[in-house]
Amino acid sequence: MVFQDIAKKIKDKINGYLYSVGDPLPTEVQLAQHYSVSRNTIRKALALLEHDGMIERKHGSGTFVKQKNFIAHVNHMNSLSEIAKKSGKRG
């Protein structure tokens, strides 16, 4: 499904360096133009991200990044404390 592909692309941008927690996403119209799809397709994609807890939609204000998914890329086994230390968390 197209909306699932778009949701994944937006999710990747959120988990990357493009957006921080609390940042607004582009409007539905801007996203629809960027991905060359209808606003309805964008709404479905955003609904998936909202369901996953990654974004928060505020009527009249916009759509905002709620959280990023922490992904630990490891080539070998690390303890949770090592992963937390490398990500800047105290543990």
N, C-alpha and C positions, 0 to 999 in steps of 0.2 A: 504494500500500500504506500502511496506517495506520502501521506501525512506521517507515517511511521519513519520514513527516510528523513523527512524534514525534522521531525522531533529529534532523531539521532544527531543530525548535523548541529542543531541548536544546542543539544546537550553537550556535544563535543566542544563547542565554543564556550559554554559555561564552565566546563571542567578544565578548559585550557586557560589561557591568560587574557582572553578578550573581555570577560566580565568578572566582576567581584560581587560578593554577597551584598545585596542592597541596590545594585545597579539596575537601571531600567533597561528592558529590552526594547528594540524598535517596535513601532506600532504594528498592528495587524496589516494595515495597508502597506507599510514599508516592507514588511516580511513577505507579503504576497507578491509585491513587485520584484523583490530580490530573488525569490525562488520561482517566479513566473507561474504562480498557482492562484487559486481563488482564496478569498478571505476565509471561506468555510473550511478549506483544507488547512489553513494556518490555525484556525480555531481548534480543529481536531488535534493537531500537533501540540498546541499549547495545553490542551486538556490532558494529554498524556503526561506532559512534563509537570503539570499541576498535580495530577494524581500521584506521581512519583515523589512529590514534595520538593522539587527543584525550583519551582517558580511560584509566585503568589500573584494573583490577578486582583487588582483593586479597581472596582468600577469607577470610571471617571478620572482615575489617576494613571493607570497603565499596568504593565506587567513587570514584575521585579524578580531578580534572582534571590531565592530564599536560601538555598544551600548548594554547595558543590558536593559531588560524590568524591570521597577520598579514595584514590586508587594508588596502591603501593606497587610500583614496578620494581620487582626484585629479581636478581639473577641467582640468588642463593637465599637460604632461609635466614631471616632476621627475627630477633625477638620483638615483641610489641614495643618494648621500651626503646629499642634501637630505631624502629620505624618512627615512633613518636618524637624522639630526639631529632632525627633528620628532618622531620616536618615542622619543627619549631614548637612542638607541644611539650609541656612539662609532664613528667611521669615518674 
